[in-house]
Amino acid sequence: IGDIYLERGEAKKDTADLSKASALYKSGLKRYKSQNAIEELSCVSKASEEVLQHRIVYTEKVKMRVGKAVQSVTENEDKQSGMTRESKLTTDIFACFTGGDDRLRAGDLQDAEDVYASILKEAVETKRDQRTEIVALQSLGDVYLARG
């Protein structure tokens, strides 16, 4: 079964499948050692143990290679779009606030307050980035200042 997860993880570049393969190999090795602890290890059993150890090491190497490949693809996508992760996150956060900002500029203070309050509530409930909470609180402060 470990071989299936290893093969699928390599093909899909999925570290979760590779982790499953590694865990299966490790548990197989542990079980194999516990069953053969009483018996004297023969050449065949030593070879089986070496095969399992080799597969564990190989799976970890593949997982590292796949992880680096996925990371570089993400970095390349960010470079192509001209945005870093930080700026993407900031852009997404501030995009949420445009509706409230528009209402605040239009003088519709109650609707602006409702928009900012709902953003704050969602950010707190979902444990989003703290910056979202900070900006929501600042925006609510702007509404209260405008009310006087």
VEXSELO-310601 format. One line per 3 residues: number of its first residue (from 1); for each residue x, y, z of C-alpha. Coordinates in nm, 2 decimals, m for minus. Example, Ala and Ser with C-alpha at 12.3 -4.5 7.8 and 13.67 -1.06 7.14 Angstrom:
1 = 1.23 m0.45 0.78  1.37 m0.11 0.71
% end
This chain:
1 = 0.00 0.00 0.00  0.29 0.23 0.07  0.41 0.18 m0.28
4 = 0.07 0.29 m0.42  0.08 0.61 m0.21  0.44 0.68 m0.31
7 = 0.36 0.63 m0.68  0.05 0.85 m0.66  0.23 1.12 m0.45
10 = 0.51 1.14 m0.71  0.26 1.16 m1.00  0.03 1.42 m0.84
13 = 0.31 1.60 m0.65  0.11 1.55 m0.34  0.30 1.56 m0.01
16 = 0.00 1.42 0.18  0.02 1.09 m0.02  0.40 1.08 0.03
19 = 0.35 1.13 0.40  0.11 0.84 0.41  0.36 0.62 0.22
22 = 0.64 0.71 0.46  0.41 0.64 0.76  0.32 0.30 0.62
25 = 0.68 0.21 0.55  0.78 0.31 0.91  0.50 0.12 1.07
28 = 0.58 m0.18 0.85  0.95 m0.17 0.96  0.85 m0.13 1.33
31 = 0.61 m0.43 1.30  0.87 m0.63 1.11  1.14 m0.56 1.38
34 = 0.90 m0.65 1.66  0.81 m0.98 1.50  1.16 m1.08 1.43
37 = 1.31 m0.96 1.76  1.29 m1.30 1.91  1.43 m1.49 1.60
40 = 1.78 m1.45 1.48  1.79 m1.23 1.18  1.87 m1.42 0.86
43 = 2.00 m1.27 0.53  1.65 m1.26 0.39  1.51 m1.06 0.69
46 = 1.81 m0.82 0.68  1.74 m0.76 0.32  1.37 m0.69 0.39
49 = 1.46 m0.45 0.66  1.71 m0.27 0.43  1.44 m0.24 0.16
52 = 1.20 m0.08 0.41  1.46 0.16 0.54  1.56 0.25 0.18
55 = 1.19 0.33 0.09  1.15 0.55 0.40  1.46 0.75 0.30
58 = 1.36 0.76 m0.07  1.00 0.88 0.02  1.14 1.16 0.24
61 = 1.37 1.27 m0.04  1.08 1.27 m0.29  0.86 1.46 m0.04
64 = 1.13 1.73 0.00  1.17 1.76 m0.38  0.79 1.78 m0.44
67 = 0.76 2.04 m0.16  1.03 2.26 m0.32  0.87 2.22 m0.66
70 = 0.53 2.33 m0.53  0.68 2.62 m0.35  0.87 2.74 m0.66
73 = 0.55 2.71 m0.87  0.37 2.93 m0.62  0.66 3.18 m0.62
76 = 0.67 3.19 m1.00  0.29 3.26 m1.01  0.34 3.54 m0.76
79 = 0.63 3.68 m0.97  0.42 3.66 m1.29  0.13 3.85 m1.13
82 = 0.38 4.10 m0.99  0.25 4.05 m0.64  0.41 3.89 m0.34
85 = 0.20 3.69 m0.10  0.21 3.98 0.14  0.07 4.22 m0.12
88 = m0.19 3.97 m0.23  m0.32 3.93 0.12  m0.32 4.30 0.17
91 = m0.51 4.35 m0.15  m0.77 4.09 m0.06  m0.82 4.24 0.29
94 = m0.87 4.59 0.16  m1.10 4.47 m0.12  m1.34 4.36 0.15
97 = m1.36 4.72 0.28  m1.45 4.90 m0.04  m1.83 4.87 0.01
100 = m1.80 5.02 0.36  m1.57 5.29 0.24  m1.81 5.38 m0.04
103 = m2.10 5.41 0.21  m1.89 5.61 0.45  m1.80 5.86 0.17
106 = m2.16 5.88 0.07  m2.26 5.97 0.43  m2.45 5.65 0.49
109 = m2.30 5.59 0.83  m2.53 5.31 0.95  m2.46 5.09 0.64
112 = m2.09 5.16 0.67  m2.09 5.05 1.03  m2.29 4.74 0.94
115 = m2.03 4.64 0.67  m1.73 4.70 0.90  m1.90 4.52 1.19
118 = m1.97 4.22 0.98  m1.61 4.21 0.85  m1.48 4.23 1.21
121 = m1.72 3.96 1.33  m1.62 3.73 1.05  m1.25 3.80 1.11
124 = m1.28 3.72 1.47  m1.49 3.40 1.42  m1.27 3.26 1.15
127 = m0.95 3.37 1.32  m0.83 3.54 1.00  m0.53 3.76 0.99
130 = m0.51 4.01 1.27  m0.46 4.29 1.02  m0.82 4.24 0.90
133 = m0.94 4.29 1.26  m0.72 4.60 1.30  m0.84 4.76 0.97
136 = m1.21 4.68 1.06  m1.16 4.84 1.40  m1.00 5.15 1.24
139 = m1.28 5.17 0.99  m1.54 5.15 1.27  m1.35 5.43 1.45
142 = m1.38 5.64 1.13  m1.75 5.59 1.13  m1.78 5.69 1.49
145 = m1.57 6.00 1.43  m1.79 6.10 1.14  m2.10 6.06 1.36
148 = m1.94 6.30 1.62
% end
